[in-house]
Amino acid sequence: MRIPKQKHTLGLVALSLGAAILFSPLARAADSAEAKFQADMQRCNTTPGINVEACRREAGAALEAARRNKLISPGAQTEVANRDARCSALPADQRQNCLTLMNEGPGVEVQGSVSSGGIIRTTTVPIPAQ
């Protein structure tokens, strides 16, 4: 028994539409990652005072991670753990000051942004005379 060509074509159309619906979120994610990459590259090329080559490498690495679905945002608990780990490597007498800066405690001034190349946190620590 031979399937009429018209039914066969209709089946292929239905199959391709189903595949398009199934993979359209992946296509949108890829488009979004590509758009983010283009914006990052534009920022690399127009932001004064940054290491352009390092910026471009980071943008490429972020694009590759996004394509592999490995680009995730850490949760609040992970960020706190990372801050604490950064400070735990310091000598005991400097650790509390580090934690105050990392957690933006009282008297901490914050300048800059990640997109501008870095965040600078400053505070004044009074040291009593001996």
C-alpha positions in Angstrom: 0.0 0.0 0.0 1.4 3.3 -1.0 0.8 6.6 0.9 -0.5 9.4 -1.2 2.1 12.1 -1.6 -0.2 14.7 -0.2 -0.7 12.9 3.2 3.1 12.3 3.4 3.8 16.0 2.9 1.1 17.0 5.5 2.8 14.6 8.0 6.1 16.3 7.4 4.6 19.7 7.8 3.0 18.6 11.1 6.3 17.1 12.3 8.3 20.2 11.4 5.7 22.5 13.2 5.9 20.3 16.2 9.7 20.5 16.2 9.5 24.3 15.8 7.2 24.6 18.8 9.3 22.2 20.9 12.7 24.0 20.1 11.5 27.6 20.0 12.4 28.2 23.6 15.9 27.0 22.8 16.0 29.4 19.8 14.8 32.3 22.0 17.5 31.5 24.6 20.2 31.4 21.9 19.0 34.7 20.5 19.0 36.2 24.0 22.5 34.9 24.6 23.7 36.3 21.3 22.1 39.7 22.0 23.7 39.7 25.5 27.1 38.9 23.9 26.7 41.7 21.3 25.8 44.2 24.1 28.8 42.9 26.2 31.2 43.3 23.2 29.8 46.9 22.6 30.5 47.7 26.3 34.0 46.2 26.0 34.8 48.4 23.0 33.4 51.6 24.4 34.1 51.6 28.1 37.2 53.7 28.8 39.9 52.3 31.2 39.2 48.6 31.0 41.2 45.7 29.7 39.5 45.2 26.3 41.0 41.8 25.6 40.0 40.5 29.1 36.5 41.9 28.6 36.2 40.2 25.2 37.4 36.9 26.6 34.8 37.1 29.5 32.0 38.0 27.0 33.0 35.0 24.9 33.1 32.7 27.9 29.7 33.9 29.0 28.2 33.3 25.6 29.7 29.8 25.5 28.3 29.1 29.0 24.9 30.3 28.0 24.9 28.1 25.0 25.7 25.1 27.2 23.0 26.2 29.7 25.7 26.6 32.4 25.2 30.3 33.0 23.3 30.6 36.2 22.9 33.2 38.9 23.9 32.2 42.4 21.4 32.3 45.1 21.6 34.6 48.1 23.0 31.8 50.3 25.8 31.1 47.8 26.7 34.8 47.6 27.0 35.0 51.4 29.1 31.8 51.5 31.4 33.3 48.8 31.8 36.5 50.8 32.6 34.7 54.0 35.1 32.4 52.1 36.8 35.5 50.7 37.3 36.9 54.2 38.2 33.7 55.9 41.6 33.6 54.2 42.7 36.8 55.9 44.4 37.0 59.3 42.0 37.1 62.2 42.6 40.8 63.0 41.5 41.7 59.4 38.6 39.3 59.0 35.9 41.3 60.7 36.7 44.4 58.7 36.5 42.3 55.5 33.1 40.9 56.5 31.9 44.5 57.3 33.0 45.6 53.8 31.6 42.5 52.0 28.2 42.7 53.7 28.1 46.5 53.3 27.7 47.1 57.0 27.4 50.5 58.7 29.7 53.2 57.4 30.5 51.4 54.2 30.5 53.5 51.0 30.0 51.7 47.7 31.1 53.1 44.3 31.1 51.7 40.8 29.4 48.6 39.3 30.3 45.3 37.8 29.5 46.6 34.3 31.9 49.5 34.8 34.7 47.2 35.8 34.4 46.8 39.6 32.8 47.7 42.8 34.9 49.6 45.4 33.8 49.4 49.0 35.4 51.7 51.5 35.1 52.3 55.2 37.0 54.1 58.0 38.3 51.9 60.8 39.4 53.8 63.9 42.6 52.4 65.4 43.2 53.5 69.0 46.5 55.0 69.9 48.9 52.8 71.9 
